[in-house]
Amino acid sequence: MERKISADSNGRSKRVTGSRVINNEPNVTETTKNHVLEAIETLVYKPSHSVRVIAGNET
């Protein structure tokens, strides 16, 4: 079962914010980054290999 990471409550896309944190992209506040990283640890999040292959990030 795949779990979605809840990143912020300001109406922004939680999936996109989580992706930005995981990919270490700019424009993410330290507070939001910390919330997402905490959720990743709590949920024992592991990226889907299949999705990464489709996205072209891994073969």
N, C-alpha and C positions, 0 to 999 in steps of 0.2 A: 504494500500500500504506500502510495506516495503522499507526503505531507507538504502542504504549502507553508512557506515561512511568512509570518506576519511581521512586517517591518515597521510600519508607521500607521498612525490613525488620523492623518491629515487629508485623507481622501486620495492620496497618490496610489499608483499601482504598487501593491505590495510585492508582486512577483518581479516587477522591473527593479524595484529598490533592492530586493534580495539579490538579484542578478548583478546589479552594479557593485554591491558589496563583495560578492564572491569573486567577481572579476577585477576587483580593486580599481574601479573606475572613479573619476573625480565627481564632484558635485553631490557628495553624500556627507551629511554632517557627522561629526564624531559620535554624537548621541544616537543617531539612527544606526550608524555602523555598529556601535556597541550592542544595541537592541537586536539587530539581525544576527550578529555573531553569537550572542547569548541564546537566541532561538535555535540556531544551527546546532549548538552544543547540547541544548536541552532535548531537542528532537532527534538527535543523533542523525542529522541530515547527511545523506550520501548522494552525490549527483548521479543521475541515470546515465549509464553507459550508452544506451540506445539513443537518447536525446543528444548526447554529445557527438555521436557519430553522424546523426542527421544534420546537426548544426555545422559539421565540418571541423570541429575542434579536436577530433581524435579519429584514428583509423582502426 
